[in-house]
Amino acid sequence: MDPENAPESTYEPSPEFVRALAAANEPVTHANAKQHEAAALRAVLEAGRMMEEHPSPDRHLDEELTRQLGAHQWAAAITCYEQLITAATTRGEQGLVMCHQLHLSHLLAALGHHEAALKAARAATAVARQFDRAYAAVCLALESEARCLLDCQDPAAALACTQEALQVVGSEPIAQTSRARLLILRSRCSLALGDLTTVESDLAEAWPLLDPLRDSLLLAGVQAALAGWHEVRAQWHRVRGELPAALLHQRLALSRRRMVHAAPQLQHHVTAPSLVGTLNSLAQLLEEAGEQGQAAEARREGESLLRELDLPA
């Protein structure tokens, strides 16, 4: 089916969902952080209810995919994602195509297939450019593409993707976490390219966007962004020869990564690689500090996580 001629959906979001989104789009401060978190929870719950009322025509594939992911049947899950992408493409449902491509990219990255993950992320970006006039989906896809480029050891190309996303990300309060993530991602690219000045300025800009929600246990995206913030800060201190400060921030990053990994709404094959990466970076810093025993313990924990999920080391 030609996406341009696909039939328009008659689905309308519920009034409760619209109200929850409006509340979540209020400027976030320390004073209203709890209300913001509650609004986000209402939006998630209402979205789930609406999905139950309007089940996907691919529900059987979705259920099979859930089973495969839970059983660590990674090859079968990749095939299932490909089937979902084909089905959604045939119906002209570009938003679903983009989501499935991004989820496939995440799985491929977790399996260490970085070139294939990049290909899926680029496909998601291409689809998002076709249908997303508000640019939220484009930003999300570009962010995933940039992370894949970093995995492929191409920080210059990753920086270009991140720069584009930062140019189009929304300025409204509901987009502040996305902007913070992109700033932290740009700081990762800049760190890899040796631009410590941009690292420092991007971290300084990102912090106030995340700090009001630092105590939220529900908003895993905020916690993951805070973990990333501390990880980059740790490496910034390491490059400057400030090992105690680097260890402090790496340990703070680890505590945030543990929170994300424990979030019940997230799949462990998505959260585990980041947690393992944080553990390995901590181990490297501990080795440099002469703490060989603690370093070995951190590495063993990471290896155990990967074994539990049948993911490559």
N, C-alpha and C positions, 0 to 999 in steps of 0.2 A: 504493500500500500504506500502511495505517495504521502509523506507526512504533511505536505501542504494541503492535501485534499482529504485528510482523515476526518471522520465525523467529530464534531465538537462534543465534549462531555457535558452532560446535563447535571453533573454532580456539583453541589454547592456546599462549602464548609458550613458547619453548624454555628449558630450564634455564640455558643459557649467557646468554641475554638477561636473565633474572631476576637472575643473579649479577652481570652487568655493571651493571645498574641499581642493585643494592644497593651495589656498590662506588662508583658515581657519587654515591650519596646519603650518603657519609661526609662529615663536616665537612671543608672544604677549608682547608689552610694552605699556607704557602710550602714546608714540608717535604714534603708529600704531593701537591703540584700535578701532578707528572709522573704519579703513579699515577692521579690523578683523570682526567687527560687520556686516559690509556691505557684506563681503564674506559669513558669516553665513546666512544672509538673502537671498542672491542669491541661496545658496544651498537649503534652505527650499522651496523657490518659485519654483525652478527647480524640486525638488523632488515632489512637488504637481502637477506640470504640467505633469511629467512622470506618476504619478499615474492616472491622467485623461486619458492619452493615453493608459494605460495598466490597465483597471479596474479589480478589484478583482472579482473572480467568486462568492464571497459571498456578492456582493454589496447590495443586498436586505436586508441581515442581518445587514450589517453595517449601512444602512439607518434607519432600525428599531431600532437598538441600539442607534443611535444618538437621535432619537425621544424619546425613553424611558428615557435616561439619562436627556434630557431636561425637561421631564415631571416628573422627580423624581420617576419614576416607577422602584424602585430598584430591587424588586424580579424578575420582567420581564427582567431587564437588566442582572441579574445574569444568568438567563436561556439562554439569547441570547449569552452571552459570552461562555457558555458551548457548545452551538450549533456551534459557530465559532471555538472553539478548536477542536471539533469532526471533522468538515469539513476539517480544515487545517491538522489535523493529518492523515486523510484518504488520502489526496493528498501528504503527505510527506513533507509539507512546514513547516519545523521545526522553521524557524525564525518567522513565523506568530504565530505558537503555543506558542512560548515563549512570544511574545508581548501580545497575548490575555491573557495568564496566569498572566502576570504582571499587566495588566489593571484590571483583575478580582481581583487580590490581593489588589490593591489600593482601589477598591470599597468596598470590604469586610472589609478592615481596617477602611474605613470611616464610615461604618455601625457598627463598634465596634465588628465585628466577627473576633477577632484576631487570634484564632487558625485556622480558615478556611483560613484566609489571608496568614498565614504562610504556610499552606499546598499548596496553589496555588503558592506562591513564590518559594517553594522548587521544585515544579514541573517545574517551569520555569528554575531554575538552572540546573535541571537534563537534560532538553532538550538542553539548551545552551551548556552543556558539550559535547553533542553528535556532534554538528555541528560547533561550533565556535573555529576555530584554532587560531584566532588572539586574543581571550580572551575578546574582548570588551563586547560582550553579556554576557559572564560569569561574568564579573565584575559588570555589571548592575544588573543581577539577584541576585548575592551574596549581593549586596548593599541592594536590596529590602528585601531579606531574613533576613539580619541583623536587618533592621528597624522593621520587624515583630517580631523578637526575643526580641527586646527591648520592644515592645508593650506587649509581653507576659512575661515581667519581667525576662528575662534570659540574662543578660548582658554578662556573660561569653561565652555563645554560640554565641551571637552577635559579640563579640570580635573575636572569632575564624573565623567567616565568613569574617569579615572585614580584618583581617590579611591575609587571603588567597587572597582576592581581591587586596590588596595592593601589594602582591608579583607578581601578573600577569598583573596589569594595565600598559598600555603603558607609555613610557617615552617621546614620541613625544609631541610637543606642543598641538596638538588637544586633547590630553588626560589630559591636566593639570587641567581642571575643574573637571574631574572625580577623579583624584588623590586628589584634594583639598576636594571634598565631602567625600571621603573615610577617609581622615585624620580627618575631623571634626566628622565623624561618629565614628571613633576609639576614639576620645576624649570624645564623649558621653558615650561610653562603659566604658572608663577608669574612668570617673567621677562617674558613677554608682558603680564602683568597688573601689572607694576611692584612685585611683592612680593619684594624682594631678600633679605629675611631668610629666607624659606622656601627660596629658591634655595640660599643658603649652607648651611642645615641639611640639606637633602636631598642635596646633593653630598657633604657630610661623612659622612652615613650610608651613601651608596652606595659610596664609595671602598673601605672595607675588605671589602666583598662581592666586589669585582672584582680587587683588587690581587694576591691570591695566584695568580691565573691570568693575570696580565698578559703573561707570556712565551709563552702558548700560541698556536701557529700554527694548531692544529686547530679550536679553539673560536671560530669566527667571530662568534658571538653575543656573546662576551665582548669581542672586539676592537671590535665595533660599539658596544657599550655604553661602552667606554672612549673611543671617538671622540666619542660624544655627551656624555660627561662633560666632556671638554676643550673641546668647542664651547660648552657652556653656561657653563663657567668663563671662557672667552674673552670672551663677551658680558657676563658679570657684571663683569669687569675693565673692559671698554669703557665700560659705563654709569657706572662709577666714575671714568672719566677716566684709567685706568691702561693706556695703549696698549701699552707694551713687554710687560707681562704678558699682555695680550690676544693679542698676536702670538705669544708663546711658546706659549700653550695652543692657539691655532688651528693652529700648525705641528705640534704634537703630535697634534692631532685628524687632520690630513691624513695623517700617517704611519700612523695606525691605519686610516683609510679606505682607504688604498692596500692594506693587508694584507687587508682584507675583500674588496675588489674582485678581488684576486688569488686568493682562495680557490677552488679548483677545484670545490667542491661547490655553489657559489652561481651563480645566473644573473645575467648582467651587467645585464639590464634592471632587476633589483631593486637591485643595488649601485651602479650608475652614478649615478642621481639624487642619492643621498646624497653621493657623492664630488664630484659637480659642485657641489652646494650648499656643501660645505666649501671647495672651491676659490674659489667666488664670495665667500664670507664672508671668506676670507683676502685676496682681491683688494680688498675694501672696506676692510679694516684697513690694507693696504699703501698704498692711496690716501690714507687719512687720515694715514699716516705720511710721505707724500711720496715713496713708492717707486713711481712710476708705471710704470716699466719692468717690475718684478717683478709688479705688479698685472695688467698687460696679459698677461703670460706665463701667469699663473694662469687668467685668463679664457679665453685661447686654448686651453689644455689642456682646460678644461671643455667648450667648444664642440666641440672635436675628438672628445671622448668621445661626445657626443650624436649627432654626425654618423655616427660609426661604427655606432651602434645604431639609426639612423633614428628617434631620439626628438626631440620638440620642444624647442626652447631655452627 
